[in-house]
Amino acid sequence: MENVPIIIGIAGGTASGKSTFARNIDLKYKDKLTILSHDYYYKDRPDLTFEERTKINYDHPNAFDTDLLIEHLKLLKQGKSIEHPIYSYTTHSRENYTEISNPSRVIIVEGILIFENKELRDLMDIKIFIDADSDTRLSRRIVRDVEDRGRSLANILEQYFTTVKPMHEQFVEPSKKFADIIVPQGGENTVALNMVFEQINSILGIKQ
């Protein structure tokens, strides 16, 4: 069983720094690991108009095709490559192309709700929750959505208080209890990062 992949889950609220944390791990190990985002697996709704898609609650577990993510993780653990969807935040729909992810010794999964689903959670060997206070997360979300996703401040705030904040309180924050490690100060916590690096080095057989 030595070569069975280790799955590391990285969860946290919106704009908590979980993607930054995962990206810092990816930058260090490059092609030695596989990273999947739960956001890739937003359900495609071609039956709805663009306006209708903008009104979907994207912070609820039902917005995700989590079953497909679970299937893909099981295939990766079996040593098989997968083709994961790519989601556009601009059109609120999946792109008409996919991306290949190959199996590796370490698989990183990140997303706000990955600890909410028991079947998904049970696939993970290490569960990390990135913690940041709500004011910090909101300010980061505003900057990100304005600069990267072309949204207006009014739209961002309406979505935050209508769905993001309530869903965080209902689903994300309670899932923190399933974490093995809780990382404060967001994704730039270098002490926590170095601890994870040591664990991955051990898994990969890398000597410092």
Contacts in CASP RR format, 6 or more apart in sequence:
PFRMAT RR
TARGET T0000
AUTHOR 0000-0000-0000
METHOD contacts of the structure
MODEL  1
MENVPIIIGIAGGTASGKSTFARNIDLKYKDKLTILSHDYYYKDRPDLTF
EERTKINYDHPNAFDTDLLIEHLKLLKQGKSIEHPIYSYTTHSRENYTEI
SNPSRVIIVEGILIFENKELRDLMDIKIFIDADSDTRLSRRIVRDVEDRG
RSLANILEQYFTTVKPMHEQFVEPSKKFADIIVPQGGENTVALNMVFEQI
NSILGIKQ
3 105 0 8 1.000
4 77 0 8 1.000
5 34 0 8 1.000
5 76 0 8 1.000
5 77 0 8 1.000
5 79 0 8 1.000
5 103 0 8 1.000
5 104 0 8 1.000
5 105 0 8 1.000
5 106 0 8 1.000
5 107 0 8 1.000
6 105 0 8 1.000
6 106 0 8 1.000
6 107 0 8 1.000
6 125 0 8 1.000
6 126 0 8 1.000
6 203 0 8 1.000
7 73 0 8 1.000
7 77 0 8 1.000
7 107 0 8 1.000
7 108 0 8 1.000
7 109 0 8 1.000
7 123 0 8 1.000
7 124 0 8 1.000
7 125 0 8 1.000
7 126 0 8 1.000
8 106 0 8 1.000
8 107 0 8 1.000
8 108 0 8 1.000
8 109 0 8 1.000
8 124 0 8 1.000
8 125 0 8 1.000
8 126 0 8 1.000
8 127 0 8 1.000
8 128 0 8 1.000
8 196 0 8 1.000
8 200 0 8 1.000
9 108 0 8 1.000
9 109 0 8 1.000
9 110 0 8 1.000
9 114 0 8 1.000
9 115 0 8 1.000
9 124 0 8 1.000
9 126 0 8 1.000
9 127 0 8 1.000
9 128 0 8 1.000
10 18 0 8 1.000
10 21 0 8 1.000
10 22 0 8 1.000
10 108 0 8 1.000
10 109 0 8 1.000
10 110 0 8 1.000
10 111 0 8 1.000
10 114 0 8 1.000
10 128 0 8 1.000
10 130 0 8 1.000
11 18 0 8 1.000
11 110 0 8 1.000
11 111 0 8 1.000
11 112 0 8 1.000
11 113 0 8 1.000
11 114 0 8 1.000
11 115 0 8 1.000
11 127 0 8 1.000
11 128 0 8 1.000
11 129 0 8 1.000
11 130 0 8 1.000
11 172 0 8 1.000
11 175 0 8 1.000
11 176 0 8 1.000
11 179 0 8 1.000
12 18 0 8 1.000
12 111 0 8 1.000
12 112 0 8 1.000
12 129 0 8 1.000
12 130 0 8 1.000
12 131 0 8 1.000
12 172 0 8 1.000
12 176 0 8 1.000
13 112 0 8 1.000
13 130 0 8 1.000
13 132 0 8 1.000
13 137 0 8 1.000
13 168 0 8 1.000
13 172 0 8 1.000
13 173 0 8 1.000
14 59 0 8 1.000
14 112 0 8 1.000
14 137 0 8 1.000
14 141 0 8 1.000
14 164 0 8 1.000
14 168 0 8 1.000
15 132 0 8 1.000
15 136 0 8 1.000
15 137 0 8 1.000
15 138 0 8 1.000
15 140 0 8 1.000
15 141 0 8 1.000
15 144 0 8 1.000
16 130 0 8 1.000
16 131 0 8 1.000
16 132 0 8 1.000
16 137 0 8 1.000
16 186 0 8 1.000
16 187 0 8 1.000
17 130 0 8 1.000
17 132 0 8 1.000
17 140 0 8 1.000
17 186 0 8 1.000
17 187 0 8 1.000
17 188 0 8 1.000
18 110 0 8 1.000
18 111 0 8 1.000
18 112 0 8 1.000
18 130 0 8 1.000
18 186 0 8 1.000
18 187 0 8 1.000
19 37 0 8 1.000
19 110 0 8 1.000
19 111 0 8 1.000
20 186 0 8 1.000
20 187 0 8 1.000
20 188 0 8 1.000
21 110 0 8 1.000
21 128 0 8 1.000
21 130 0 8 1.000
21 183 0 8 1.000
21 186 0 8 1.000
21 187 0 8 1.000
21 189 0 8 1.000
21 192 0 8 1.000
21 193 0 8 1.000
22 35 0 8 1.000
22 37 0 8 1.000
22 108 0 8 1.000
22 110 0 8 1.000
24 187 0 8 1.000
24 193 0 8 1.000
25 33 0 8 1.000
25 35 0 8 1.000
25 108 0 8 1.000
25 193 0 8 1.000
25 196 0 8 1.000
25 197 0 8 1.000
25 200 0 8 1.000
26 33 0 8 1.000
26 35 0 8 1.000
26 108 0 8 1.000
28 197 0 8 1.000
29 106 0 8 1.000
29 200 0 8 1.000
29 204 0 8 1.000
31 104 0 8 1.000
32 104 0 8 1.000
32 105 0 8 1.000
32 106 0 8 1.000
32 204 0 8 1.000
33 104 0 8 1.000
33 105 0 8 1.000
33 106 0 8 1.000
33 107 0 8 1.000
33 108 0 8 1.000
33 200 0 8 1.000
34 76 0 8 1.000
34 101 0 8 1.000
34 102 0 8 1.000
34 103 0 8 1.000
34 104 0 8 1.000
34 106 0 8 1.000
34 107 0 8 1.000
34 108 0 8 1.000
35 107 0 8 1.000
35 108 0 8 1.000
35 109 0 8 1.000
35 110 0 8 1.000
36 69 0 8 1.000
36 72 0 8 1.000
36 73 0 8 1.000
36 84 0 8 1.000
36 101 0 8 1.000
36 107 0 8 1.000
36 108 0 8 1.000
36 109 0 8 1.000
36 110 0 8 1.000
37 109 0 8 1.000
37 110 0 8 1.000
37 111 0 8 1.000
38 64 0 8 1.000
38 66 0 8 1.000
38 69 0 8 1.000
38 109 0 8 1.000
38 110 0 8 1.000
38 111 0 8 1.000
38 112 0 8 1.000
38 113 0 8 1.000
38 114 0 8 1.000
39 87 0 8 1.000
39 111 0 8 1.000
40 69 0 8 1.000
40 84 0 8 1.000
40 85 0 8 1.000
40 86 0 8 1.000
40 87 0 8 1.000
41 64 0 8 1.000
41 65 0 8 1.000
41 66 0 8 1.000
41 68 0 8 1.000
41 69 0 8 1.000
41 84 0 8 1.000
41 85 0 8 1.000
41 87 0 8 1.000
42 58 0 8 1.000
42 63 0 8 1.000
42 64 0 8 1.000
42 65 0 8 1.000
42 87 0 8 1.000
42 94 0 8 1.000
43 63 0 8 1.000
43 64 0 8 1.000
43 65 0 8 1.000
44 85 0 8 1.000
44 93 0 8 1.000
44 94 0 8 1.000
45 52 0 8 1.000
45 53 0 8 1.000
45 56 0 8 1.000
45 92 0 8 1.000
45 93 0 8 1.000
46 93 0 8 1.000
48 56 0 8 1.000
50 91 0 8 1.000
50 92 0 8 1.000
53 91 0 8 1.000
53 92 0 8 1.000
53 93 0 8 1.000
54 92 0 8 1.000
56 63 0 8 1.000
56 92 0 8 1.000
57 63 0 8 1.000
57 163 0 8 1.000
57 167 0 8 1.000
58 163 0 8 1.000
59 112 0 8 1.000
59 113 0 8 1.000
59 163 0 8 1.000
59 164 0 8 1.000
59 167 0 8 1.000
59 168 0 8 1.000
59 171 0 8 1.000
60 163 0 8 1.000
60 167 0 8 1.000
60 171 0 8 1.000
61 113 0 8 1.000
61 116 0 8 1.000
61 117 0 8 1.000
61 171 0 8 1.000
64 113 0 8 1.000
66 113 0 8 1.000
66 117 0 8 1.000
66 120 0 8 1.000
68 85 0 8 1.000
69 109 0 8 1.000
69 120 0 8 1.000
70 117 0 8 1.000
70 119 0 8 1.000
70 120 0 8 1.000
70 123 0 8 1.000
72 82 0 8 1.000
72 84 0 8 1.000
72 101 0 8 1.000
73 107 0 8 1.000
73 109 0 8 1.000
73 120 0 8 1.000
73 123 0 8 1.000
74 123 0 8 1.000
75 81 0 8 1.000
75 82 0 8 1.000
76 82 0 8 1.000
76 101 0 8 1.000
76 103 0 8 1.000
76 104 0 8 1.000
76 107 0 8 1.000
77 103 0 8 1.000
77 107 0 8 1.000
77 123 0 8 1.000
78 103 0 8 1.000
79 103 0 8 1.000
80 103 0 8 1.000
81 100 0 8 1.000
81 101 0 8 1.000
81 102 0 8 1.000
81 103 0 8 1.000
82 100 0 8 1.000
82 101 0 8 1.000
83 98 0 8 1.000
83 99 0 8 1.000
83 100 0 8 1.000
83 101 0 8 1.000
84 98 0 8 1.000
84 99 0 8 1.000
84 101 0 8 1.000
85 94 0 8 1.000
85 95 0 8 1.000
85 98 0 8 1.000
86 94 0 8 1.000
86 95 0 8 1.000
86 97 0 8 1.000
86 98 0 8 1.000
86 99 0 8 1.000
87 93 0 8 1.000
87 94 0 8 1.000
87 95 0 8 1.000
88 94 0 8 1.000
88 95 0 8 1.000
89 148 0 8 1.000
89 149 0 8 1.000
90 149 0 8 1.000
90 150 0 8 1.000
105 203 0 8 1.000
105 204 0 8 1.000
106 200 0 8 1.000
106 203 0 8 1.000
106 204 0 8 1.000
109 120 0 8 1.000
109 124 0 8 1.000
112 168 0 8 1.000
112 172 0 8 1.000
113 171 0 8 1.000
113 172 0 8 1.000
113 175 0 8 1.000
114 120 0 8 1.000
114 121 0 8 1.000
114 124 0 8 1.000
115 121 0 8 1.000
115 127 0 8 1.000
115 129 0 8 1.000
115 175 0 8 1.000
115 176 0 8 1.000
115 178 0 8 1.000
115 179 0 8 1.000
116 171 0 8 1.000
116 172 0 8 1.000
116 175 0 8 1.000
121 127 0 8 1.000
121 178 0 8 1.000
126 180 0 8 1.000
126 181 0 8 1.000
126 199 0 8 1.000
127 178 0 8 1.000
127 179 0 8 1.000
127 180 0 8 1.000
127 181 0 8 1.000
128 179 0 8 1.000
128 180 0 8 1.000
128 181 0 8 1.000
128 182 0 8 1.000
128 183 0 8 1.000
128 192 0 8 1.000
128 196 0 8 1.000
129 175 0 8 1.000
129 176 0 8 1.000
129 179 0 8 1.000
129 181 0 8 1.000
129 182 0 8 1.000
129 183 0 8 1.000
130 183 0 8 1.000
130 186 0 8 1.000
130 187 0 8 1.000
131 176 0 8 1.000
131 182 0 8 1.000
131 183 0 8 1.000
131 184 0 8 1.000
131 185 0 8 1.000
131 186 0 8 1.000
132 140 0 8 1.000
132 184 0 8 1.000
132 185 0 8 1.000
132 186 0 8 1.000
134 165 0 8 1.000
134 168 0 8 1.000
138 160 0 8 1.000
141 156 0 8 1.000
141 160 0 8 1.000
141 164 0 8 1.000
142 153 0 8 1.000
142 156 0 8 1.000
142 157 0 8 1.000
145 151 0 8 1.000
145 156 0 8 1.000
146 152 0 8 1.000
146 153 0 8 1.000
146 156 0 8 1.000
176 182 0 8 1.000
181 192 0 8 1.000
181 195 0 8 1.000
183 189 0 8 1.000
183 192 0 8 1.000
187 193 0 8 1.000
200 206 0 8 1.000
201 207 0 8 1.000
201 208 0 8 1.000
END
